[in-house]
């Protein structure tokens, strides 16, 4: 999947799909640019389980992200997937 940049924002999400025992997971690591430096916005990746039939995401772990970041990521993922 790769890095998803948010329009008019210095934030981006490095997202990767992983399949474990027939279940698809999406792991995203939110980062923000501060000058030339990329700063992680969470201690751990944000994890979603992807329902193959409906394409919906179920939040498994927020990785310590604030609710605004989770909503931003969820909205963006629905647009791209």
C-alpha atoms as one frame of an Amber mdcrd trajectory, in Angstrom:
protein
   0.000   0.000   0.000   2.704   2.478   0.929   2.599   5.998   2.259  -0.659
   7.940   2.132  -0.164  11.711   2.290  -2.968  13.895   3.548  -3.752  16.925
   1.402  -2.752  20.256   2.937  -1.161  18.484   5.888   2.305  17.546   6.986
   0.936  14.187   8.162   1.209  10.923   6.293   0.460   7.293   7.076   2.817
   4.483   6.163   0.326   1.621   5.650   0.960  -2.047   4.922  -1.423  -4.951
   4.414  -0.606  -8.240   6.113  -2.443 -11.530   5.855  -2.338 -13.956   8.785
  -4.256 -17.245   8.665  -6.638 -15.908   6.000  -7.356 -12.666   7.887  -6.219
  -9.366   6.374  -4.790  -6.718   8.679  -3.824  -3.161   7.878  -0.981  -1.643
   9.867  -0.484   2.135   9.623   2.223   4.260  11.182   1.284   7.959  11.295
   4.168  10.377  10.804   4.438  14.134  10.574   7.080  16.251   8.904   8.738
  18.925  10.984  11.162  20.548   8.595  13.366  17.767   7.238  12.605  15.435
  10.147   9.842  12.809  10.203   8.327  12.338  13.668   6.244   9.284  14.649
   2.837  10.294  16.033   2.215   7.009  17.893   4.211   4.589  19.999   2.905
   1.607  18.011   1.231   1.173  14.606  -2.534   1.625  14.270  -4.018  -1.800
  13.446  -7.238  -2.584  11.569  -8.815  -5.895  10.603 -10.242  -5.763   7.077
 -13.503  -7.593   6.360 -12.980  -9.155   2.917 -16.696  -9.297   2.109 -17.720
  -5.751   2.996 -14.334  -3.989   2.817 -14.977  -2.403   6.224 -12.254  -1.797
   8.788 -12.391  -2.834  12.431 -10.013  -0.952  14.724  -7.929  -3.408  16.722
  -5.318  -1.093  18.237  -5.063   2.684  18.153  -1.327   2.586  18.890  -1.751
   5.494  21.289  -3.061   7.875  18.606  -5.480  10.638  19.471  -9.095  10.263
  18.228  -8.608  12.992  15.602  -5.766  11.031  13.976  -7.847   7.826  13.970
 -10.811   9.586  12.321  -8.520  11.211   9.759  -6.946   7.866   8.883 -10.292
   6.047   8.758 -11.759   8.667   6.412  -8.738   8.530   4.147  -8.609   4.737
   4.017 -12.255   4.564   2.933 -11.372   6.881   0.052  -8.398   4.800  -1.118
  -9.592   1.228  -0.531
